Amino acid sequence: YAVKNGAKVINASWGGSGADANLADAIARARAAGVIVVTSAGNDGQNDDTAGQYPANYARDYDNTIAVAATTKSGTLASFSNYGAGTVAV
């Protein structure tokens, strides 16, 4: 929907533990259209490099996907935020 309607950036600040082929296809279509997908890293305090968190983990497969962690007011990683050197960009 967003790609068809001219979006340049999609905010996907939600997630869960399961991969979904339809969501992966949508991210691939967004990539083909030059659209960036910004996702939440998650709020489980876990390492997304070793635990499944989607759509954040699609950052491994699609270079148009950016997973974002939560920070405190001082800019440090929030205690509840997910993280991951290979999956979380910001």
N, C-alpha and C positions, 0 to 999 in steps of 0.2 A: 504494500500500500504506500509506504513512505517513498520508496524508490519511484514508483509510478507517478507520484505526485510531486516529484522534483526535489525531494529532500537531499541535502548534501551531507548531513550528519544525522545519525539516528542514536537516540539515548535509550539504552536497554539496561537500566539500573535495577534489574531484578535477576533472579537466578534460582538454580536448583542443582541437584546432584546428577541429573541424567542428561546425556547427550540426546539430541533429537535431529533426525535426518532432515525434517522439514525446515527447522531453524537453520541448520548448516546450509541448506540449499538457498534460503533467503539471504544469508550472509554472503554466500558466493555470488548471488545475483546483485547484491549491493556492491560488492567489490568490482564486478564487471562494469557497473555503472559509475564507478569512481566515488562511491559513497562510503564514508567512515562510520563505523559502528562503535560507540563508546559503551562499555559495560561496567557493571559493578563487579569488583573482585569478590564480593561476598562479605558476610558479617559473622563468620563462624570461628574466627581466630585460627584458621588453618592455612597450610601451605598449598596453594592451588597447583603447584608443580607436581604434587603427589596425590592430591585429592581432586575428584571431579567436581568442578563448579562451572556450570554453563549458564549463559553464553560466554563467560569470561575465558574458559579454556579454549574456545575457538581461536583465540589469539595465536595459538601454536600453528594453526593451519591457514589462517587468513590474515594477511598483513594489513588489512583495513580495519581490524578489530583491536581496540585499545581497552585493556582492563585497568580500572582505576580503584585504588585502595582508599580507605577512609583515614583521615589524619586528625590529630588534635589541633587546637587553636595555635599551638606552638610549632606545628608542622611535623611532629613525629607520628609514626604509625599508631593509629588508635588500637587499643588492646583487643578489641573485638574484630578488627579488620582482617580479612584474608590477605595473603601476601604471596609472593613467588617470583624468584629471579627470572624464570623462563616464561612466565605467563602474565605477570602484572607489570604494566609499563609505568604507571604513575602512582 
